[in-house]
Amino acid sequence: MTSIIVASTSFHLTEKPFALCHDYGTERTPILAVQDTHASLTLCAHDGLAPAEQITFARKLLAAATAYATAVEKYAASLT
């Protein structure tokens, strides 16, 4: 039997947001943590996800984060 989990989360940054990568070298999959005053999100790959798929996702995540930074910079520039 196949089970599918569907989830959606909104994470609105407030006073003190930060992001951190927990790097365990070759011992285990790294964990990406995004935290704020009242919320946190951690992201790591399931043990069954092939390393090539983990790399593909990490690169897509990097591209999305870069696009987000560019959009925030554009928005901030429009306010000055």
Phi, psi and omega in degrees: 000131179265131176245141180239131177250126178244132181214154175220136182224136171253138182228101183262119182290142177236235191289318190224064180282149170204159178234146184212140175255123175270109184256120182254019180061230181266004184284324182195172179296137177292162179235131174262126180241132173239123184228155178215184183303317187239010183207157174211155179220131174239146184225124175210159182277144174293146181305331182280352181280124183300144179306322179298321178291323177297318179294317178302313179296317180301321179290323176293321177297316177300316179298319180292320179294322177295317177297321178297315179299317179298317179294320178294318178298317178298315180297314180298320179295328180288343182272349182260000000 
